[in-house]
C-alpha cells in the first residue's frame, strides 16, 4: 500500500509534492549558480588566455562570454532570496516529509562554497564579479 503522503489525489499529498518541488528548486539553485558562474569565469579566462582579475576584463564587457553576465547576476539574486525561503520551508511542519538528505547536503554545501568564494575570495573571483 502506498504511503498517504505520496497519494497525489489527496490535498495533503499534492501539498507535499508542491513543497518537495519547491525545496528542490530552491535547494539546487546555489549549485546551479556555482556551475554557471564557474562556466562564465572559465569562458572569460579562455578568451583572455589567463585567469580573470579585478577590472581585467570588466565582467559586463567580457567579449562573447559577457552574455552570461546578466544570467549570473540574476541567478545570484535568486540564491540570496533562497535563504529565507529555505528557512521558512525548514520551519514548516512537513519539512521532514519533503526533504531528502542528499538535497539538504547539496544546498548547504553549495551555500558554504558561496560563502568561501565571496568571503575568503582567494582567487579574486568574487571581487571580479562585483567589479
C-alpha positions in Angstrom: 0.0 0.0 0.0 1.3 3.4 -0.9 2.1 5.9 1.8 -0.7 8.6 2.2 1.7 11.4 1.7 2.6 10.1 -1.7 -1.0 9.9 -2.8 -1.4 12.7 -5.4 -5.2 12.7 -5.2 -5.5 13.9 -1.6 -4.8 17.6 -0.8 -2.1 16.6 1.7 -0.3 14.6 -1.0 -0.3 17.3 -3.6 0.7 19.9 -1.0 3.7 17.7 0.0 4.5 17.3 -3.7 4.5 21.0 -4.2 6.7 21.5 -1.2 9.1 18.9 -2.5 9.4 20.6 -5.9 9.8 24.0 -4.2 12.5 22.7 -1.9 14.4 21.0 -4.7 14.2 24.2 -6.9 15.5 26.3 -4.0 17.9 23.6 -2.9 19.7 23.2 -6.3 19.8 27.0 -7.1 23.1 27.7 -5.3 24.7 24.7 -7.0 23.4 25.7 -10.4 24.7 29.3 -9.8 28.1 28.0 -9.0 28.2 26.0 -12.2 27.0 28.9 -14.2 29.5 31.3 -12.6 32.4 28.9 -13.0 31.5 28.4 -16.7 31.5 32.2 -17.1 34.9 32.5 -15.4 36.3 29.6 -17.5 35.0 31.0 -20.7 36.2 34.5 -20.0 39.6 33.2 -18.9 39.9 31.1 -22.0 39.2 34.2 -24.1 41.8 36.3 -22.2 44.4 33.5 -22.0 44.8 33.9 -18.3 42.7 33.9 -15.1 40.4 36.9 -14.8 41.4 39.6 -12.3 39.7 42.7 -10.7 38.9 45.1 -13.6 40.6 43.0 -16.2 38.3 42.4 -18.1 35.2 44.1 -16.8 32.7 41.2 -16.4 30.0 43.2 -18.3 32.3 43.5 -21.3 33.9 40.1 -21.3 33.5 39.6 -25.0 31.4 36.6 -26.1 31.3 35.3 -22.6 29.6 38.5 -21.5 26.3 37.0 -22.5 26.5 35.0 -19.2 27.0 38.1 -17.0 23.3 39.1 -16.5 22.1 35.5 -16.0 24.9 35.1 -13.4 23.8 38.3 -11.6 20.1 37.5 -11.8 20.6 34.0 -10.5 22.8 35.3 -7.7 19.8 37.4 -6.6 17.7 34.2 -6.6 20.3 32.4 -4.5 20.3 35.2 -1.9 16.5 35.1 -1.9 16.6 31.3 -1.4 18.0 31.6 2.1 14.8 33.0 3.7 12.6 30.7 1.5 14.6 27.7 2.6 14.4 28.8 6.2 10.6 29.2 6.0 10.4 25.7 4.5 12.6 24.3 7.3 10.2 25.7 9.9 7.3 24.0 8.1 5.7 21.0 9.9 6.0 19.0 6.7 9.7 19.6 6.2 10.8 16.1 7.3 8.4 14.6 4.7 9.7 16.7 1.8 13.4 16.9 2.2 16.0 14.2 1.3 19.4 14.2 2.9 21.1 14.5 -0.5 19.1 17.7 -1.3 19.9 19.2 2.0 23.7 18.4 1.7 23.8 19.8 -1.8 22.0 23.0 -0.6 24.1 23.6 2.5 27.4 22.5 0.7 26.7 25.0 -2.2 26.0 27.8 0.2 29.2 27.0 2.1 31.1 27.2 -1.2 29.5 30.5 -2.0 30.5 31.9 1.4 34.1 30.7 0.8 34.0 32.2 -2.7 32.9 35.6 -1.6 34.2 35.8 2.0 37.7 34.4 1.5 38.0 35.3 -2.2 41.3 33.5 -2.6 41.3 33.7 -6.4 39.7 37.1 -6.5 36.7 35.8 -8.5 34.1 37.4 -6.2 35.8 40.7 -6.4 36.0 40.4 -10.2 32.3 39.7 -10.4 31.4 42.6 -8.1 33.5 44.9 -10.2 
